[in-house]
Amino acid sequence: MAKAGTAKNVSDKGPANNNIKPAGSPPTPKKEELLKLYREMLLIRRFEEKAGQLYGMGLIGGFCHLYIGQEAVVVGMQGAITPDDAVITSYRDHGHMLACGMDPKGIMAELTGRIDGFSKGKGGSMHMFSTTKNFYGGHGIVGAQVPLGTGIAFAHKYRGNKNVCLTYFGDGSANQGQVYEAFNMAELWRLPVVYVIENNEYAMGTSVKRSSATTELYRRGEAFGIPGKQVDGMDVLAVREAAIEAVAHCRAGNGPVLLEMKTYRYRGHSMSDPAKYRSKEEVEMYKEQRDPIERLKGKLSREGIASEDAFKTIETDIKTLINDAAEFAKNSPEPDASELWTDVTKE
C-alpha cells in the first residue's frame, strides 16, 4: 500500500487513452488562492464544531455526521471545478455544501429542522440539495449516491456540455455492489465522473483492514479500465493537484477517474458514536502531525503569506459568520404540517 502523502498511478491494462494524462503541471496556487483554501477549511471546521454543540443542546435531531479532519478533501477538489459542474455525496455532507458556496444560514437552519433550511427543514443533516449550486445531496443509503452521480455524468455527456460530476463516497461504500455496476457503465460510456473515495480508515466502527480484502481502494476500478490514484487527503495542495489532473482527464472525454483520498475523521462516525474502536494516541497523532488546516497555516506563515494578525482576523470573521448562522437557525420557524405534502413530486 502506498504511504500516505504519496500519489500513485494505476497502470491500466485497457486502451492507452484510459490513463490519466496530465495536461502539464497544475498551476502553482497564488497567494489569494492559498488564503482562500485556508479560509474554506477553517469555515468547515468551525461550522462542524458549532453543529456538534447544537446537537448536544438538542437543537439538531436524528443523525449528524461531522466532517472534522477531512476538510482538505472537499476544499481541494472544489478548487478544480466550475460552478456548472455537479457534486453529489453521502451523509457526511455539511462540508461539501459549504465548499459549494451554499449559505451557512440555510445549512444550519436545515440541520435544526427549520423552514428556512435548504430542504425546508424536511431533510435534516443527511438530505440537503441546492440545484442552483448543482449540489445533489446528501444521501443516507450507503453507496446509493454513486449510481446517481454516474447518472448525472451521463446527463452531462448526453447534453454535450463538457461538465463533470464529482461523486464522493467512503471506504465502506467502496464494498457495495451498486458501486461496481456504476463503474462498469461509466467506463463503458466514457462518462465525465470523478469518483472520490474519502478513505477515513473506518467504515462506521470497522477498520478498512478488517472489512476490505484489498485495502488499496484506488485500484478498485482496474477491472473496468478506470485509472486510479491514491492521494494524501490531509494535504489540500496534494488534493488540488490530483483534482485538476482528474477533472481535465474527464473533461477531455477520456472517461471516469477514481481518486482515493487518505484522510481521517477526528470524531466518531456520528454524534452517537463514542469511537472506542481506536486509540486516543492514534487520534492525537493525526491532530498534532497531520491536521490539514495547521499544515497549510504553517506553510502560509513560513512563506510570509499571512501573519498571525491575519490568521486572527480570518478566525474572527468566520466565528461571526457561524454564530450568525446559528442564531438565524434558532429564530427560523419550524415548517407547517402542510409541508408534508409538498415537494413529493415535481410540479
Secondary structure, 3 states (H helix, E strand, C coil): CCCCCCCEECCCCCCHHHCCCCCCCCCCCCHHHHHHHHHHHHHHHHHHHHHHHHHHCCCCCCCCCCCCCCHHHHHHHHCCCCCCCEEECCCCCHHHHHHCCCCHHHHHHHHCCCCCCCCCCCCCCCCCCEHHHCECCCCCCCCCHHHHHHHHHHHHHHHCCCCCEEEEEECCHHHCHHHHHHHHHHHHCCCCEEEEEEECCEECCEEHHHHCCCCCHHHCCHHHCCCEEEEECCCHHHHHHHHHHHHHHHHCCCCCEEEEEECCCCCCCCCCCCCCCCCHHHHHHHHHHHCHHHHHHHHHHHCCCCCHHHHHHHHHHHHHHHHHHHHHHHHCCCCCHHHHHCCCCCC
